[in-house]
Amino acid sequence: MKKVFLALACALMLASCTESGDNDKKKSQDNQQVTASADGIVADTMDINGYINRARWYMANQQVGNAIRDINSALSIDGKNIDALLVLSDIYYALGDQDNIMLTLNKATEIAPLDSRPVIKLAELSFLQGNNNVSNAYLDKALELNPINPQAYYMRGIICMSKNDTVQALKQFMKARNQDDSFIDPVLQIASIYAAQRNPMARDFYALAIQMEPSNLGSYYDLAMYLQDNGDPEKALQIYDTLDVRMPGNYQVLFNKGYVNLVYILDYDKAIEEFDKALEINPKSIDALLNKGVAYEQKGNYKKAKSIYLQILKDNPNYQLAIDALHRIGE
């Protein structure tokens, strides 16, 4: 669970620098638009916003060295530019330099005491360090500076999730969603909470996430997982088929297609076909091999099933599920 929250917080560190300040929201948003390519972002050697935007692009594409170069150029033009300092804090985060993250964000709060963005980042850093009380104190300050602050409410939700308080987490994510209906992260969190509760609302929120960001194939996958586990395996297969076209050769998609056909559709031949495709991608997958054996077992082909179970035990002699399967077919 800790790794999940670290990943979420990493995304927060990058995302919150695109939240606008309190005094000039529209201008900040315009200045922070990140283009799809590094080409042509910097108009001239004194284009500070160009350097900042290109640094963001480099960070999004894991080119930290180039991001450092551009942020240094931006800060050489204006060492007190808040947007540049926020990106610099993200760079230090990518480098694992927590001391300099803190120094950079404290400098930003001194320069712009009415800007809630560095305060939220300090909350995120405190959360990463395991200081939930300090993190919440920073979030209180951020909300005092700007009560319309979806990023702060989202961070509150993440803290609640880390404490397994899904009731309060859901309330915070809903507040973030209500304040910014273009903010996809709380939508994904709400969908995930509802899915874990087997609440039908999960379907609506996954569909909303897909509508908001059609290129995010993870939302399609999560929706398919919810559907297969909650009474609509045919629709789940349709989504997996779409994913198979858009991201061919994905082991997990192929495995799930096999699993749905095996467990829910009861099409054992199709299940075997999909497990074979998954095994082409990952020949050492015990899960795919075991389920392929189960499919043959369900077809009544015990000889083939036995050979698969024995194949598993050859490399994994203590694998209990294969042992149980052999006992099940009387071997």
C-alpha positions as CSV (number, residue, x, y, z in Angstrom):
1,M,0.0,0.0,0.0
2,K,2.8,2.4,0.8
3,K,4.2,2.2,-2.8
4,V,0.7,3.1,-4.1
5,F,0.6,6.2,-2.0
6,L,4.1,7.2,-2.9
7,A,3.2,7.0,-6.6
8,L,0.1,9.1,-6.0
9,A,2.0,11.7,-4.1
10,C,4.6,11.8,-6.9
11,A,1.8,12.6,-9.3
12,L,0.6,15.2,-6.9
13,M,4.0,16.9,-6.8
14,L,3.9,17.3,-10.5
15,A,0.3,18.2,-10.8
16,S,0.0,20.8,-8.2
17,C,2.4,23.1,-9.9
18,T,-0.3,23.5,-12.6
19,E,-2.8,24.7,-9.9
20,S,-3.1,28.5,-10.3
21,G,-2.2,31.0,-7.6
22,D,-4.8,33.2,-5.9
23,N,-4.2,36.5,-7.6
24,D,-4.0,35.7,-11.3
25,K,-5.5,32.3,-12.0
26,K,-6.2,32.8,-15.7
27,K,-2.8,34.2,-16.5
28,S,-1.1,31.4,-14.5
29,Q,-3.0,28.7,-16.4
30,D,-2.2,30.2,-19.7
31,N,1.5,30.4,-18.9
32,Q,1.6,26.8,-17.6
33,Q,0.1,25.1,-20.7
34,V,2.4,22.2,-21.5
35,T,2.7,21.4,-25.2
36,A,3.0,17.9,-26.7
37,S,6.6,18.4,-27.9
38,A,9.7,20.2,-26.8
39,D,10.2,21.6,-30.3
40,G,9.5,25.3,-30.5
41,I,8.5,25.9,-26.9
42,V,11.2,28.4,-26.2
43,A,10.7,31.4,-28.5
44,D,13.9,33.3,-27.6
45,T,16.7,33.3,-24.9
46,M,14.6,35.6,-22.6
47,D,11.4,33.5,-22.9
48,I,11.1,32.5,-19.3
49,N,7.6,30.8,-19.7
50,G,9.0,28.9,-22.6
51,Y,11.8,27.5,-20.5
52,I,9.4,26.6,-17.7
53,N,7.0,24.9,-20.1
54,R,9.7,23.0,-21.8
55,A,11.1,21.9,-18.4
56,R,7.7,20.6,-17.6
57,W,7.6,18.7,-20.8
58,Y,11.0,17.2,-20.1
59,M,9.9,16.2,-16.6
60,A,6.7,14.5,-18.0
61,N,9.0,12.6,-20.4
62,Q,11.6,11.7,-17.7
63,Q,14.3,13.8,-19.1
64,V,15.5,15.3,-15.8
65,G,18.8,16.6,-17.0
66,N,17.2,18.7,-19.8
67,A,14.6,19.9,-17.3
68,I,17.4,21.1,-14.9
69,R,19.1,23.0,-17.8
70,D,15.9,24.8,-18.7
71,I,14.9,25.7,-15.1
72,N,18.4,27.1,-14.5
73,S,17.9,29.2,-17.6
74,A,14.5,30.4,-16.3
75,L,15.8,31.2,-12.9
76,S,18.7,33.1,-14.4
77,I,16.1,35.4,-16.0
78,D,14.0,35.7,-12.8
79,G,15.2,33.9,-9.6
80,K,11.9,34.7,-7.9
81,N,9.6,33.2,-10.5
82,I,7.2,31.0,-8.5
83,D,6.4,28.7,-11.4
84,A,10.1,28.0,-12.0
85,L,10.6,27.3,-8.3
86,L,7.7,24.9,-8.3
87,V,9.2,23.0,-11.2
88,L,12.5,23.0,-9.5
89,S,10.9,21.4,-6.5
90,D,9.6,18.7,-8.8
91,I,13.1,18.2,-10.2
92,Y,14.5,17.8,-6.6
93,Y,11.7,15.3,-6.0
94,A,12.7,13.2,-9.0
95,L,16.3,13.3,-7.7
96,G,15.2,12.3,-4.2
97,D,16.6,15.4,-2.6
98,Q,14.1,16.2,0.1
99,D,16.2,18.9,1.8
100,N,16.3,21.0,-1.4
101,I,12.6,20.4,-2.0
102,M,12.0,21.9,1.4
103,L,14.4,24.8,0.8
104,T,12.9,25.6,-2.6
105,L,9.3,25.5,-1.4
106,N,10.0,27.6,1.7
107,K,11.7,30.2,-0.6
108,A,8.6,30.2,-2.8
109,T,6.3,30.8,0.2
110,E,8.4,33.7,1.3
111,I,8.3,35.3,-2.2
112,A,4.6,34.6,-2.7
113,P,2.9,34.2,0.8
114,L,-0.6,34.4,-0.8
115,D,0.0,31.6,-3.3
116,S,-1.3,28.2,-2.0
117,R,0.6,26.0,-4.5
118,P,3.9,25.8,-2.6
119,V,2.0,25.2,0.6
120,I,0.2,22.2,-0.9
121,K,3.5,20.9,-2.1
122,L,4.9,21.2,1.4
123,A,1.8,19.2,2.6
124,E,2.7,16.5,0.0
125,L,6.3,16.4,1.1
126,S,5.2,16.0,4.8
127,F,2.9,13.2,3.8
128,L,5.7,11.4,2.0
129,Q,7.8,11.7,5.2
130,G,5.0,10.2,7.2
131,N,4.0,13.4,9.0
132,N,0.2,13.4,8.4
133,N,-0.5,16.0,11.1
134,V,2.0,18.4,9.6
135,S,0.6,17.7,6.2
136,N,-2.9,18.5,7.3
137,A,-1.7,21.7,8.9
138,Y,-0.2,22.8,5.6
139,L,-3.5,21.9,3.9
140,D,-5.4,24.0,6.5
141,K,-3.2,27.0,5.6
142,A,-3.6,26.4,1.8
143,L,-7.4,26.4,2.2
144,E,-7.3,29.6,4.2
145,L,-5.3,31.2,1.4
146,N,-7.7,29.8,-1.3
147,P,-10.9,27.9,-0.2
148,I,-11.5,27.0,-3.9
149,N,-8.6,24.5,-3.8
150,P,-9.4,21.1,-5.4
151,Q,-5.7,20.0,-5.1
152,A,-5.8,20.6,-1.3
153,Y,-9.0,18.5,-0.9
154,Y,-7.6,15.8,-3.1
155,M,-4.5,15.7,-0.9
156,R,-6.7,15.4,2.1
157,G,-8.4,12.4,0.5
158,I,-5.1,10.8,-0.1
159,I,-4.2,11.2,3.6
160,C,-7.5,9.6,4.6
161,M,-6.9,6.7,2.2
162,S,-3.5,6.1,3.9
163,K,-5.4,5.7,7.1
164,N,-8.0,3.4,5.5
165,D,-10.7,6.0,6.2
166,T,-12.6,5.6,2.9
167,V,-15.7,7.5,4.2
168,Q,-13.8,10.7,4.8
169,A,-11.6,10.1,1.7
170,L,-14.7,9.9,-0.5
171,K,-16.0,13.2,1.0
172,Q,-12.7,14.9,0.2
173,F,-12.4,13.6,-3.3
174,M,-16.0,14.7,-3.9
175,K,-15.1,18.2,-2.8
176,A,-12.2,18.2,-5.2
177,R,-14.4,16.9,-8.0
178,N,-17.1,19.5,-7.3
179,Q,-14.6,22.4,-7.3
180,D,-12.9,21.4,-10.6
181,D,-14.9,19.1,-12.9
182,S,-11.8,18.8,-15.2
183,F,-9.6,17.3,-12.5
184,I,-9.5,13.6,-13.3
185,D,-7.5,12.3,-10.3
186,P,-10.4,12.5,-7.7
187,V,-12.7,10.9,-10.3
188,L,-10.3,7.9,-10.5
189,Q,-10.1,7.7,-6.7
190,I,-13.9,7.8,-6.3
191,A,-14.3,5.1,-8.9
192,S,-11.7,2.9,-7.1
193,I,-13.4,3.3,-3.7
194,Y,-16.8,2.5,-5.2
195,A,-15.3,-0.5,-7.0
196,A,-13.8,-1.9,-3.8
197,Q,-17.3,-1.5,-2.2
198,R,-18.9,-3.2,-5.3
199,N,-21.0,0.0,-5.6
200,P,-22.6,0.3,-9.0
201,M,-21.6,4.0,-9.0
202,A,-18.1,2.8,-9.8
203,R,-19.2,2.1,-13.4
204,D,-20.4,5.7,-13.8
205,F,-17.2,7.2,-12.5
206,Y,-15.0,5.0,-14.6
207,A,-17.1,6.0,-17.6
208,L,-16.7,9.6,-16.6
209,A,-12.9,9.2,-16.4
210,I,-12.8,7.7,-19.9
211,Q,-14.9,10.6,-21.2
212,M,-12.5,13.1,-19.5
213,E,-9.4,11.4,-20.8
214,P,-10.0,8.9,-23.6
215,S,-6.3,8.3,-24.1
216,N,-6.0,6.9,-20.5
217,L,-6.3,3.2,-21.2
218,G,-5.9,2.4,-17.5
219,S,-9.5,3.7,-17.0
220,Y,-10.8,1.2,-19.6
221,Y,-8.9,-1.6,-17.9
222,D,-10.2,-0.7,-14.4
223,L,-13.8,-0.5,-15.8
224,A,-13.4,-3.9,-17.4
225,M,-12.1,-5.4,-14.1
226,Y,-15.1,-3.9,-12.3
227,L,-17.6,-5.3,-14.9
228,Q,-16.2,-8.8,-14.9
229,D,-16.4,-9.0,-11.2
230,N,-19.9,-7.5,-11.0
231,G,-22.1,-9.4,-13.4
232,D,-21.3,-8.0,-16.8
233,P,-18.5,-10.2,-18.2
234,E,-19.6,-9.8,-21.8
235,K,-19.2,-6.0,-21.6
236,A,-15.8,-6.6,-19.9
237,L,-14.7,-8.7,-22.8
238,Q,-15.7,-6.0,-25.3
239,I,-13.5,-3.5,-23.4
240,Y,-10.6,-6.0,-23.3
241,D,-11.0,-6.6,-27.0
242,T,-10.7,-2.8,-27.5
243,L,-7.6,-2.7,-25.3
244,D,-6.1,-5.7,-27.2
245,V,-6.3,-3.6,-30.4
246,R,-5.0,-0.4,-28.8
247,M,-2.2,-2.0,-26.8
248,P,-1.4,-5.3,-28.6
249,G,0.7,-7.9,-26.8
250,N,-0.3,-6.8,-23.3
251,Y,0.0,-9.8,-21.0
252,Q,-2.6,-8.7,-18.4
253,V,-5.2,-7.9,-21.0
254,L,-4.8,-11.3,-22.7
255,F,-4.8,-13.1,-19.3
256,N,-8.0,-11.4,-18.3
257,K,-9.6,-12.3,-21.6
258,G,-8.8,-15.9,-20.9
259,Y,-10.0,-15.7,-17.3
260,V,-13.3,-14.1,-18.2
261,N,-13.9,-16.8,-20.8
262,L,-12.9,-19.5,-18.3
263,V,-14.8,-18.4,-15.3
264,Y,-17.8,-16.4,-16.5
265,I,-18.5,-17.2,-20.2
266,L,-17.5,-20.8,-19.8
267,D,-16.0,-20.8,-23.3
268,Y,-13.0,-23.1,-22.6
269,D,-11.6,-23.2,-26.1
270,K,-11.5,-19.4,-26.2
271,A,-10.0,-19.3,-22.8
272,I,-7.2,-21.7,-23.9
273,E,-6.6,-19.5,-26.9
274,E,-6.2,-16.4,-24.8
275,F,-4.0,-18.1,-22.2
276,D,-1.7,-19.3,-25.0
277,K,-1.4,-15.7,-26.3
278,A,-0.6,-14.6,-22.8
279,L,2.0,-17.3,-22.5
280,E,3.7,-16.2,-25.7
281,I,4.2,-12.8,-23.9
282,N,5.2,-14.3,-20.6
283,P,6.2,-18.0,-21.0
284,K,6.9,-18.3,-17.2
285,S,3.5,-17.2,-16.0
286,I,2.3,-19.8,-13.6
287,D,-1.2,-18.2,-13.4
288,A,-1.7,-18.4,-17.2
289,L,-0.4,-22.0,-17.3
290,L,-2.5,-23.1,-14.3
291,N,-5.7,-21.6,-15.7
292,K,-5.0,-23.1,-19.1
293,G,-4.9,-26.5,-17.3
294,V,-8.2,-25.7,-15.6
295,A,-9.7,-25.0,-19.0
296,Y,-8.6,-28.4,-20.3
297,E,-9.9,-30.0,-17.1
298,Q,-13.3,-28.3,-17.6
299,K,-13.4,-29.6,-21.1
300,G,-12.8,-33.1,-19.8
301,N,-9.4,-33.4,-21.3
302,Y,-7.7,-34.7,-18.1
303,K,-4.6,-36.0,-19.9
304,K,-3.8,-32.5,-21.2
305,A,-4.6,-30.9,-17.9
306,K,-2.4,-33.4,-16.1
307,S,0.6,-32.6,-18.4
308,I,0.2,-28.9,-17.7
309,Y,0.0,-29.4,-13.9
310,L,3.1,-31.6,-14.0
311,Q,4.9,-29.0,-16.1
312,I,4.2,-26.4,-13.4
313,L,5.4,-28.7,-10.6
314,K,8.6,-29.5,-12.5
315,D,9.8,-26.0,-11.9
316,N,7.7,-25.3,-8.8
317,P,7.5,-28.6,-6.9
318,N,5.6,-27.1,-3.9
319,Y,3.0,-25.1,-5.9
320,Q,-0.1,-26.1,-3.9
321,L,-2.7,-25.2,-6.5
322,A,-1.1,-27.5,-9.1
323,I,-0.9,-30.3,-6.4
324,D,-4.5,-29.8,-5.6
325,A,-5.5,-29.9,-9.2
326,L,-3.8,-33.2,-9.7
327,H,-5.6,-34.6,-6.7
328,R,-8.8,-33.2,-8.1
329,I,-8.5,-35.2,-11.3
330,G,-7.5,-38.3,-9.4
331,E,-3.8,-38.3,-9.9
